[in-house]
């Protein structure tokens, strides 16, 4: 089964499903698996690590993949952008920060520009910068997000683009992890989806096994937004609007609201946190995950997720066209 949209046509892919560029987790192996299944895998450039990026593009081999950056962090070392552009990525995604002058450089290389936005202000900025594709991210998403919910942000963004920039393609993100979410996104006016948490729980992700298990075991109530994980990692975001959604675990329960105390003992807590992370200890580190965890019950190969999402969405969209209100 196939769902042909402007997104699939623009990116030359079979299915309108993009892998969220999750730092550390969305490596080359996972990105390649999503691309080989007919979607587009996007390597998570995150805060920027040149050596890690080289390793992950190598892991992707000859498969067409994209790359995404936390824009404000990448802007501190623009050579990272040049490094990735030299690899001729299938697309480049910018999130959380001023899109210029990066947008101009990306577009001058003929690489499709994807901008992730968390509200209408950022949407308008992305349109002005010439984004080819815009990802409207709701706050149900794992990791950093704004205040808007997916189900209201996506149709508002669709209406704006239809009026002001009809050539720009809209993608939905936040709370999407199966065919129901894909079908709903298309009905709301998007032409595809970007999924993160669902792909953390796959065989190809770089997540420690303990993190996969935490997502599988959690329900949708098991996450919260907390600055504690950013503070202990020494990730000081310049825009306080974007707070990270994580698993409610022992670490978060202890330190949420006590971030100043973390800073007073930062050297000890930093080492303790990363030690737990590397050990796959999902209770004493930070598991960035979204509310969609409530419908995730396994960790299959990424290709199986892509295939099942498309098949379910096609079935549901077909059924909806036959429904009669009585």
N, C-alpha and C positions, 0 to 999 in steps of 0.2 A: 504494500500500500504506500501511496505517496500523497503528500500535501504540498501542492505547488503554490508558492506565494512569491511576492516580489523579493522577499528575503532570499529564498532559494535561488531565484534567478540572478540576483545581484552578486551573491557570493559563490555561485556555481556549485551548490550543494544539493543533496537529494531531499533532506528533511529540514524543516524550519526550527532546528534545535541547536543552540549554542551552549558550549561549556563555559561557565563563569570562570574568569581568570583568578582563581583563588591562590594567593601567595602561599608558597611552600607546598600546598596540596595539589594544585593543578599543574602537574609536571608534564614532560614530553610524552611519557607513556600513556597517560590518561588522555591528553589532547589528541594524540594520534588515534587512540581507540575510538573516540567520539567522531573524529573526521572519517575514519575508515568505515564507520557505521552509517555514514551519510549526513551527519551533522557537521558542525565546525568546532573543533577543539581549540581553546584559547589558553595558552600557557600563562600562568600567573606571575607576571613580573614583580608584583608586590611593591615593596619599598626599594627594590633595586639591588641586585647582586649580580655583577657581570659574570662571575665564574659559574654561578648556579644557572644563569640563562644559557650559557654555552653548553653546559651539561644537558639541559632539558631540550634544547633544540637538537642536540645530537641524539638524544633518546627518541625524539620524534622521527628521526630518519628522513626519508624523502616524502613523508606525508605532509600535505598542505595543512598548516596550522596557523593560528593567529597568536597575538600576544597582548596582554593588557597590563597597564601600570596604574598605581596610585599616583595621580598626576603631580600633586604638590611635592611628593618625595622624589620622583624621577626628575623634576625640574631642578633639583639641587645638583644633579649630575647628568646633564643633557647627552653625554656620550653614550648613556644607556640606550637612548632612543636611536641614535645613529647605529649602535651595535645591532639592534633588532631590525631596523630598516634595511641594513645590509643583507639580511637573510631573506628579504622579499617575503614577508609574512602575508598570509591570506587576508588578514585584516589587523588593524591595531586599535585597541580600545583604551580610552582615557576615562578615569573616574576620579571624582573628588579633587577638583582644583581648576585653575585657569587653563582653558584649552589652548590659548595662544601663548607663545608662537608655535607650539607643537603641532597644532592642526594644520597650519600652512605647510610646514615641513613634511608632514605625513602625506598630505594631498599632492604635494609637488612630486612625490615619488610614485604616484598612481596607486597607492595602497588605500583600500576602503577604510574610512575613519568611522569608528563606533564611539559614541559618547554616552556614558551612563549618567542619568540624571535622577534626582530625588524629589523634584518639584518643578513647578512651572517656570520659576526664575532661571533655573539651570537649563531647562528645555529651551527657552528663548535664546540663551547664550550659546547653546550647542547649534541651534539653527543658524544663528548669525555667523558662527565659525565655519559653517558649511559641512556639518556632520552628514555623512551618507546614511548612517543608521543610528537611531537613538534607542537606548535601553531605558525604559521607565521602571525604576526600581522601587517597589513598595517596602515598607518597614518590617514586613514579615520575614524578610531575607536574613540569612545568617551573615555575620560580619557587620560591616559598617553600613548604615542607611540613615535616611532622614526621618521625617515625621509622617509622611503620607502613606496611605494604604494602597495596595496594588489595584483593588477593584474600583477605586475612584480615580486614581492617577492615570491609569491607562486610557480610559475613554476620553478623559479631558485632554490628554496629550494627543490622542487620535484626532479629536475635533480641531485642535489648534493646528496640527500639521496639515490636515485637509484644507484648511483655510489659508494658511500662511506659507506652507512649504510642502506641497503635495508630492514632491519627488523624494522626500525624506521617508525612510522606512522605519516603522515603529516595532520594537520588540518589548515584551513584558518580562519582568523579573520580580521575584519575591513570593514565596509560598507555592512555587510550581514544581511538582515532582512526579506527575503521572499524566496520563492522557486526558483526564478531566481538566487539569490545569491548562494543558495545551489547548484543548477545545475552548475553554472559557476565555483564554487570552485572545484567540482568534475572533470569538464572538464580541469581545470588548473593543475590537478595532486594531489589535496588534497583528503582525504578520509573522510572528514566531516568538519563541521564548528563549530565555537564558536561564539555565538551571545550575545551582551550585551544590547545595546540601545533598541532593539526591545522588550526585556524582562523587561526593566524598565517600559514600558507602558503596564503593565498587572495588573490584579486584585490582584495578589499575591505578587507583589514587595513591598519592604519597602519604596519606594519613596513616598514623600508627593504628594497629589493629584495635587497641583500646578505644580509640576515637570512633572507629566504625561501629564497634559494639555499643558505645554510648548513644549514638544516633539511633541505632536499631531499637534499643531498649527504651528510648525516651518517647513521651507523648508531646503534643503541641504546647503543653503548659510548662515544659521543662526548660524553656529559655527565658532570658531577660536581657535587657540592655544595661551594661555596666562599664564604667571607665577603668575599673580596677585592672583588667587584663591589659589595656593599653599602657597604663602607668607602670606596671611591673615590667613590661617589655621595653620601657623607655621610648614608647611611640607617642609623642606629644603632637596631637593633631591641631593644626592652626584654626580649624573651624569646629567649634564646639557643638554644632548642629548634628554632626555625624558621630553617633555613639555605636559601639560594637555590640551586636547580639551574640550571646554565648550561652552555653549550657550552665544552668544553675547547679554548681557543684560545691564541694567543700571550700575550694579556693575563693570563689565568688561570694559565697555566703559569709566567709570570714572577713573579706576585704572590701566588699561593696559599701561605699559611703565612707570608707576609711583610707582613701587614696593618699592623703597627706601622711598618714602613718607608714604607708608603703614607701614613700619617698624618703622618709627618715631612716629606713633600713633597706634602701634600694639595692645595695651591693649583695647583701645576703639573700633577699627575696628574689632578685633577678636570677641568681645562680640556682636557687631552689626551684623556681618556676621552670626554667629551661631544662633542668635535670629531669623534672617530672614529665615535661613535654617529650623529650627524647626517649624516655622510657615508656611512652604511651599511656601514662597515668592520667586518665580523663577526669579524675576527681581532684587532682592537686595542680592542674595546669589550666589552660584555657582552650575550650573546644568551641570554635566559631561555627555555629550551626543555626538554622532557621526553624521557624514554626512548622515547616513541612515535615520535620522529623516524625510527627505524629502519624504519617502514612507510610513511613519507610520501615520495612520489616525484613530486609535482606540486603546482601551486598553482592550482587551478581556482576558479570562482566558488563562494561559500559554499553556494548553493542546491544545487549538484551534490553537495557533500559530504553535506548533510543527506539528500538523496534516496537516494544510494548507501548510506549507513549504514543507513537504514530498510529498503531493499530487501534488503540482504544479511542483516540481522538477521532479517527475516521469513522468508527462505529457510532460514536456519540453524535457527531455532526450529521451523520446520515439519519440517525433516529430523530434528531431535533427537526429535520426538514419534513418529517412525516407526521409529527405530532399535531394533534388537533385539540384545541381548547374547548371543553364542553361546559 
